[in-house]
Amino acid sequence: MIFFCTALTLWGQDALNPKGSAGIGLFFSNDFNSSVECRTGGGPGVGPGGGALPGNLASGGFYAYGDFIYAEIICGMFFGGGKGPMFFLGADLGIYGKYPFVISEKLCAFPLLGFEFAPVLYANYNGRAFVDFFASVYERHVSWKQFWFNTGAGLDMRLNGTFLLRFEALYGLRLKTGSVNYLIDRSQLTVNNGLGHGLTLRVALGI
């Protein structure tokens, strides 16, 4: 009976061949380990009492994807901030491996494993651009280039013969950036030096 059910399932998946798609959508993400705070009161742009970047940075944005059955490529833009006068804007590029499991004519699930490059293009804290602040205080041009390794799963729900809805949920680890290492060694800032980690949720309309 187990053999028969397994064979029937595999036959059904083979009969319903997975297809590629492309689309656009929105996403939300959170970095749970990104805090930076002053150890000794201040400097320009921070204030006499010191200051801190929040440890929980939330962002959202829009993206486009291309699905090639066993691989997915994404590109997009994100913006966000945290608990404080913080704003940032960046880009997002990613590539994932995937394996589709066809459930029915309208549903297809797939695990995901991949890598994302998410450079912060502009950041402002307390009314002052990060680049200006760190260049004047630490004589260093900081660069917040984020490298993420993500894993998760997705689900395609076909609406009709043309359109589908794609849902994805991912959990990832973020490597430390070169600027974080510099700030740990030479600045008056306390920086989380562990791996970052966070969640990403995406929803898209595809064809």
Secondary structure, 3 states (H helix, E strand, C coil): CHHHHHHHHHHHHHHCCCCCEEEEEEEEEEECCCCEEECCCCCCCCCCCCCEECCCEEEEEEEEEEECCCEEEEEEEEEEECCCCEEEEEEEEEEEEECCEECCCCEEEEEEEEEEEEEEEEEEECCEEHHHHHHHHHCCCCCCEEEEEEEEEEEEEECCCCCEEEEEEEEEEECCCHHHHHHHHHCCEEECCCCEEEEEEEEEEEC
